[in-house]
Amino acid sequence: MTGQERASSPASRVSRDNSTQINAEIVNVHNASPADPPGRSAHSPAWMLPIPRPALVERAQEAQRLLTLVCESDLGPGVPIGVHGGSGFGKTSLVMWLCAEELVRARFSGGLLWLMLGEPGPAGVLAGQINELIEQLTGSRPTFGDPVQAGYRLGEVLDTQPGPVLLVLDDVYDQQQLLPFRMGGRSCLRLVTTRRRWIVPPDSSVWVDRMNRRQATALLTVGVEGAPPELVERILDGTGHWPALLELANRVVVRRIRHGVTAETALRDVADRLATSEPDMFAPGAFGPDDVNDRGQAIASVLRAGLALLTEADNDRLEELSIFPVDVDIPIAVLELLWAQTGRLTRDRVQLLCYQLADLSLVLYYRADPGTIRLHRVVRSYIVHVTAPDRRQRLHGQLLAAAAATLPAGQPPAWWELPPRYDYVVAHLAEHLTAAGRRPELVATVTDLRWVHVRLTRHGATAVERDLDRAGTPAAIALARAVRQSAHLFTPLAPPGSLGAVLASRLARHAQTDGFVESLPRPRLANRWPLPDRPQAGLVRTLTGHTREVVAAAAAPDGGWLATAGQDGAVRIWNPVSGELRCTLAHAATVLAVAPDGAWLATADRGVRIWDPVTGSPLHKLVVGPGPVHALAVAPDGAWLAAAGQDGTTSIWDTRTGDCRHVLAGHTERVDALAAAADGTWLATAGYDRTIRLWDPATGAALRTLTGHTHWVTALATAADGSWLASTGHDGTVRVWDPTSGALEQTLTRNEGPVVSLAVVQAGAAIAAGGWDGAIRIWDRFTGELLHTLTGHGSWVSALCTPRDGGWLASAAQDGTAYIWDPVTGARHNALTGHTNWIRAVAASADGGWVATAGQDGTARIWDPAAVPDARTPARHTDAVTTLAVSPDGDWVASAGLDRMVRIWQPATGEPMQFTDGQPVLALAVDPNGDWLAAAGRNGMDLWNPRKPAERRTLAGGIGRVLAIAVAPDGGWLAAGDQDGTVVVWDARTGRDPRSFTAHLGPVEVLAAAPDGRWLATGGPDHITNLWDPRTGEHGHALATGRVRAIAWAPQERCLAAAGQHVTVWDTDTGERRHTLIAHKEPVRALAFASDGSWLATGGQDGTVRIWDVSTGACRHALTGHTHWVTALATGPGGTWLASTGYDGTIRIWDPVAGTPMAAIRVDSPLVACAWLPGATVICAGGTGGGVYAFDLLR
């Protein structure tokens, strides 16, 4: 390279000072630039640049392109910049050079983060790596066990950095590894190195190939003077210009020169070894599919030359590294255990040997802090080859023996007690036990819930499943199934020990629970009675990740992946078997469609995008007419895609080129349904204008218009051979047409109300239609006979689905229910219970092996349609619980829900004592003496005897839909507020003499009785809280509070708190405002006073609970932990505890004086109400899934 060429090359700007560096990647995290003085501020940006190797060789073309991409590409979580090439081709070295460049430092003033990935391991390991990055930025290490959750947090932290951040992800294996790093970080650029070309699009990446002769010569002769050209040429030919091998050769030569050998002798020795290498040194394919050629012979030759520079004992230590997995950081602490056992090495000697191995480039890198090494893949392959299998088995046993020696004596060892220092052993224990031939110990360990708890805490549910699958015994398989079904609940939960409480709660019926629960710390929450939401037998797993409702789902034809679309603006692609999230597509889609061969996925909102479902890469972006897309249809051969729009047109696109072939215009209103003929010769469109139109998709010509529906056409379905077309509509009919002639063949009219879903069953011999009345009707296609009416849904049937062979029919409804039916006999095979709200979509694998449901609760659930139903299902409401009440003596618990049921529960066992059928109940109130229970709802007010439900009174008084009720402290009166603003007060003993008055201009949404019964407080959306004399109806004070969502009276002081956007505290004698409590970022929905009135707890939609000093109005504590709305608060008996429930499905117990979390537990449903049993440490809660829960607080 000439001086002029060097000056113009970006690579020429790298500065080198080799005087104090060795020629290996001995890595320290650099949190300051070289110019930074010692004692850098803790708030300065992190710059995690590994120390560059002095053997960096200028590769001007690649360097210039990479520098341009990194300095000119847009920031944000979009397509990353990539460097791709074969193993050992210099990708990491090129990126290390780049990150030392002044231009890069100047652009990324927010810092550099560097993470080495490699082949995927347990999800918890990746989460831990992300936690470390967060710690680099914040100084505080989180405890996320789920990489996606950790990634969300990392994105949030990146968005707070003072400037743009460069995030380097080294050796990315697949798209799933990238997923956690593509969330947030609007001012972050992601730069990845990878051996796989498809990870990053070509226009955003740099290809690093084998070196040219000049570059290879430069790398081989770094630090070597007077190298004979003929020897250099021999070595270049023998190594194939492979950078990793050239660097190994260079380190051998340099090390020998240091020991007094001439450069010529050292080079000749390497060249001769390459020329005489053994032909069968490695088995075919030992280095993986990314190697360009079989390099085994050359590698073996050069490695033997390097190993000759080590002592025999050090060679043994290197070979002992063969027991460690590929692409894993090996902690120095674990090497200290192993090498003390095998070679009696001291800690200092371990450090020195690691340094020597790095100096010879026999390890990929050595990090002095935090103390790890990583083997290069080729070196690991070599030492595995030369180490006998029986020796490796003994080595696995020696590592285990050394680790076990750090534990308390006992057999088998209590592996779950290994400290974080030896977390590598925990993460890979199952592999080492298996390799050591200790299968009985493996089975005993991984099925012990103490081990499961530690693995969940550190590495997540996937790691537990992997351990149990490796064990493979019936007990392990059963435990793996139980963990899999509740895996979405086994995420980190504060305070420490709470995840163990969740595990004990979900596995209460497991054989080993007893011994496990004794090891859990207290205080903790424990099931008082069986969980009402325990997984149904057919549930395989629950997929969580969407932060809002899921509106669409689609399955790959081979069942290999499932796509879900959420209102959170993301389409997620999952592995339905493992539950792992493969990739996330940034598109706020509401409709999905899949290519017949699964090669692409189409997503639609106001436009259509086509994606590669394997890589997540966008293929085409299609612009359609104004308004949203309501339906998609795919040609049988996948050649075109049709999109139906709001403007009444349907566009047909070429899926290969992304070109628009035709725009089909003819409908006068929006198009809602599409269906394509099996041979692709016609496309049917239907919609709001009550017509069905047939088109030729090849020419765009209109073929015919089918009329007859008298209302909006909602769905279309066609026979497998295309011989008939079925349509449904809001007119309540199913119509069958001949698409060739356009003739109406049948009109099926025995539906009650609109029909909104349609499926072809019985191999085309029958049609299934789901309607607003909650029924599915199956009709004989040929005779029009109604074969079956399938009932069970409590609301309209939103989706139907059947596998390719039609062996079963899945249905889902707006009330959150889903069923599997036999379409031939009409029998119900199974009820798929678990969703807590409207199920919006159903999808199935073509072979019928699994079915997925997705809905408004933000989850997708995978089911086994062939599972045998549970013999006994837990008692629960069939719709959301709205309120709870407990008797004054704690003898019973009452719950009410939208299922029109009021249930009375036995508090010791959870057995339903009584239940009553009436109206959807929105509020309950209990007589202070426990003699009656008031239930209010849409049809007024009922009074029940909780011990004799047949004794019911309906209170008259001209009241409408009741939203809130309150009872006098002495039980003398009962008040109700309705949606029209009226309050009615009855004599509670007689139910007579109702007094009514208009309390608000709008609905009365909140009522609360003063502790002495003198006042009744009312609140609503008119921004006023009113105080009334409940006996006379006289108005006391009007308190300007804003919209009121909750009211609470202090137990002793005459003051009242009203919650809305903020919280106001009032003196009820004078009507004066005492305090305005402003801290919550969103409206407050829950209030609770201390039993002595000294503090007030507030719970908000921002997920926080705050404790306030009532006398001063100061905020004592801000309690964080809930990840969604706080829905209810309850002060425990004696005022020692405060309970909170949230829409995140957690119950949390706090010490309100100290402001600390004491215990927590998670259930499989958002929670909306809670109450303590009087005189007991038992907390009850009700959820939107219909469950009523009770937990003992064990102290």
HELIX and SHEET records of a PDB file:
HELIX    1   1 GLY A    3  SER A    8  1                                   6    
HELIX    2   2 PRO A   10  ARG A   13  5                                   4    
HELIX    3   3 ASN A   18  THR A   20  5                                   3    
HELIX    4   4 ALA A   60  GLU A   72  1                                  13    
HELIX    5   5 LYS A   91  CYS A   99  1                                   9    
HELIX    6   6 GLU A  102  ARG A  107  1                                   6    
HELIX    7   7 ALA A  123  THR A  138  1                                  16    
HELIX    8   8 PRO A  147  LEU A  158  1                                  12    
HELIX    9   9 GLN A  175  LEU A  178  1                                   4    
HELIX   10  10 LEU A  179  PHE A  181  5                                   3    
HELIX   11  11 ARG A  197  ILE A  199  5                                   3    
HELIX   12  12 PRO A  202  SER A  204  5                                   3    
HELIX   13  13 ARG A  213  LEU A  220  1                                   8    
HELIX   14  14 PRO A  229  THR A  239  1                                  11    
HELIX   15  15 PRO A  243  ARG A  258  1                                  16    
HELIX   16  16 ALA A  263  ALA A  275  1                                  13    
HELIX   17  17 GLY A  296  LEU A  307  1                                  12    
HELIX   18  18 GLU A  312  GLU A  320  1                                   9    
HELIX   19  19 LEU A  321  ILE A  323  5                                   3    
HELIX   20  20 ILE A  332  GLY A  343  1                                  12    
HELIX   21  21 ARG A  347  ASP A  359  1                                  13    
HELIX   22  22 ARG A  377  VAL A  386  1                                  10    
HELIX   23  23 PRO A  389  ALA A  404  1                                  16    
HELIX   24  24 TRP A  415  GLU A  417  5                                   3    
HELIX   25  25 PRO A  420  TYR A  422  5                                   3    
HELIX   26  26 ASP A  423  ALA A  435  1                                  13    
HELIX   27  27 ARG A  439  VAL A  446  1                                   8    
HELIX   28  28 LEU A  449  HIS A  459  1                                  11    
HELIX   29  29 ALA A  461  ALA A  471  1                                  11    
HELIX   30  30 PRO A  474  GLN A  485  1                                  12    
HELIX   31  31 ALA A  487  LEU A  489  5                                   3    
HELIX   32  32 SER A  498  ARG A  506  1                                   9    
HELIX   33  33 THR A  513  VAL A  517  1                                   5    
HELIX   34  34 GLN A  762  GLY A  764  5                                   3    
HELIX   35  35 PRO A 1133  GLY A 1135  5                                   3    
SHEET    1   A 4 ILE A  26  ASN A  28  0                                        
SHEET    2   A 4 TYR A 365  ASP A 369  1                                        
SHEET    3   A 4 THR A 372  ARG A 374 -1                                        
SHEET    4   A 4 ILE A 330  PRO A 331 -1                                        
SHEET    1   B 5 GLY A 111  MET A 116  0                                        
SHEET    2   B 5 VAL A 165  VAL A 172  1                                        
SHEET    3   B 5 CYS A 188  THR A 194  1                                        
SHEET    4   B 5 ILE A  81  HIS A  84  1                                        
SHEET    5   B 5 SER A 205  TRP A 207  1                                        
SHEET    1   C 4 ARG A 524  ASN A 527  0                                        
SHEET    2   C 4 VAL A1188  LEU A1194 -1                                        
SHEET    3   C 4 VAL A1178  GLY A1183 -1                                        
SHEET    4   C 4 LEU A1167  TRP A1172 -1                                        
SHEET    1   D 4 LEU A 539  LEU A 543  0                                        
SHEET    2   D 4 ALA A 860  TRP A 863 -1                                        
SHEET    3   D 4 VAL A 851  GLY A 855 -1                                        
SHEET    4   D 4 ILE A 839  ALA A 844 -1                                        
SHEET    1   E 4 VAL A 550  ALA A 555  0                                        
SHEET    2   E 4 LEU A 562  GLY A 566 -1                                        
SHEET    3   E 4 ALA A 570  TRP A 574 -1                                        
SHEET    4   E 4 LEU A 581  ALA A 586 -1                                        
SHEET    1   F 4 VAL A 591  VAL A 594  0                                        
SHEET    2   F 4 LEU A 601  ALA A 604 -1                                        
SHEET    3   F 4 GLY A 607  TRP A 611 -1                                        
SHEET    4   F 4 PRO A 618  VAL A 623 -1                                        
SHEET    1   G 4 VAL A 629  VAL A 634  0                                        
SHEET    2   G 4 TRP A 640  GLY A 645 -1                                        
SHEET    3   G 4 THR A 650  ASP A 654 -1                                        
SHEET    4   G 4 CYS A 660  LEU A 664 -1                                        
SHEET    1   H 4 VAL A 671  ALA A 676  0                                        
SHEET    2   H 4 LEU A 683  GLY A 687 -1                                        
SHEET    3   H 4 ILE A 692  TRP A 695 -1                                        
SHEET    4   H 4 ALA A 702  LEU A 706 -1                                        
SHEET    1   I 4 VAL A 713  THR A 718  0                                        
SHEET    2   I 4 LEU A 725  GLY A 729 -1                                        
SHEET    3   I 4 VAL A 734  TRP A 737 -1                                        
SHEET    4   I 4 LEU A 744  LEU A 748 -1                                        
SHEET    1   J 4 VAL A 755  VAL A 761  0                                        
SHEET    2   J 4 ALA A 766  GLY A 771 -1                                        
SHEET    3   J 4 ILE A 776  ASP A 780 -1                                        
SHEET    4   J 4 LEU A 786  LEU A 790 -1                                        
SHEET    1   K 4 VAL A 797  CYS A 801  0                                        
SHEET    2   K 4 LEU A 809  ALA A 813 -1                                        
SHEET    3   K 4 ALA A 818  TRP A 821 -1                                        
SHEET    4   K 4 ARG A 828  ALA A 831 -1                                        
SHEET    1   L 4 VAL A 881  VAL A 886  0                                        
SHEET    2   L 4 VAL A 893  GLY A 897 -1                                        
SHEET    3   L 4 MET A 901  TRP A 905 -1                                        
SHEET    4   L 4 PRO A 912  ASP A 917 -1                                        
SHEET    1   M 4 VAL A 921  VAL A 926  0                                        
SHEET    2   M 4 LEU A 933  GLY A 937 -1                                        
SHEET    3   M 4 GLY A 940  ASN A 945 -1                                        
SHEET    4   M 4 LYS A 948  LEU A 955 -1                                        
SHEET    1   N 4 VAL A 962  VAL A 967  0                                        
SHEET    2   N 4 TRP A 973  ASP A 978 -1                                        
SHEET    3   N 4 THR A 982  ASP A 987 -1                                        
SHEET    4   N 4 ARG A 995  THR A 998 -1                                        
SHEET    1   O 4 VAL A1006  ALA A1009  0                                        
SHEET    2   O 4 LEU A1016  GLY A1019 -1                                        
SHEET    3   O 4 ILE A1024  TRP A1028 -1                                        
SHEET    4   O 4 HIS A1035  ALA A1040 -1                                        
SHEET    1   P 4 ALA A1046  TRP A1049  0                                        
SHEET    2   P 4 CYS A1055  ALA A1059 -1                                        
SHEET    3   P 4 VAL A1063  ASP A1067 -1                                        
SHEET    4   P 4 GLU A1072  LEU A1077 -1                                        
SHEET    1   Q 4 VAL A1084  PHE A1089  0                                        
SHEET    2   Q 4 TRP A1095  GLY A1100 -1                                        
SHEET    3   Q 4 VAL A1105  ASP A1109 -1                                        
SHEET    4   Q 4 CYS A1115  LEU A1119 -1                                        
SHEET    1   R 4 VAL A1126  THR A1131  0                                        
SHEET    2   R 4 LEU A1138  GLY A1142 -1                                        
SHEET    3   R 4 THR A1146  ASP A1151 -1                                        
SHEET    4   R 4 THR A1156  ARG A1162 -1                                        
END                                                                             
